[in-house]
């Protein structure tokens, strides 16, 4: 690839793309909602939220100076991120808090990029994050799900036109914003009936002596505020 080609690619990534029609923005939101609300569909689509959840744990573990040993994604949409370092302290707290907040915050960041007409940057940025995550996956199902997700972004980025790329980008961001809300309610329901005793909220409670209910409140606040703020950006309000 010569310097001119590299410059063209860079300009394409950092440049802006045309706004999609408003009907497309609304339609992709409806599609994303249909991927989150029906239980049968959610059992499959939740795998994508698990990728973001565990990726959030892994990213913050690295940023906070912990050593990331690996990430596992399971067919029941659960996951496990293992890192090494101090068992207490700010780094551990941030790492534990990153999971349930990651999908919503990624969606909020994606909405900001789309509001600024950086559709290509969104697609390529997501691809880079998935490739980086793939290196740390430690089980076959995890590899499969991350490869499929990354492959979808690559295909759309390279083989489709602006309208399809816009539709895909908006659908992904809507899905992260909407899909980031449901797992927190699911966790709250499990804890109400005595389930999930070692959840992120309970781990944070043990680390900080702050009640798990307060951490659940934080997760709700982040997900709902991200949905409202990101939705306003997407809709141009």
Secondary structure, DSSP 4 states (H G I P E B T S, - for coil): --HHHHHHHHHHHHS--PPPPHHHHHHHHHHHHHHHSSHHHHHHHHHHHHHHHHHHHHHHHHHTTPEEEEEEE-TTS-EEEEEES-SSSHHHHHHHHHHHHHHHHHHHHHHHHHHTT-HHHHHHHHHHHHHHHHTTB-SHHHHHHHHHHHHHHHHHHHHS-HHHHHHHHHHHHHHHHHHHHHHHHHHHHHHHTT--TT-HHHHHHHHHS--HHHHHHHHHHHHHHHHHHHHHHHHT-
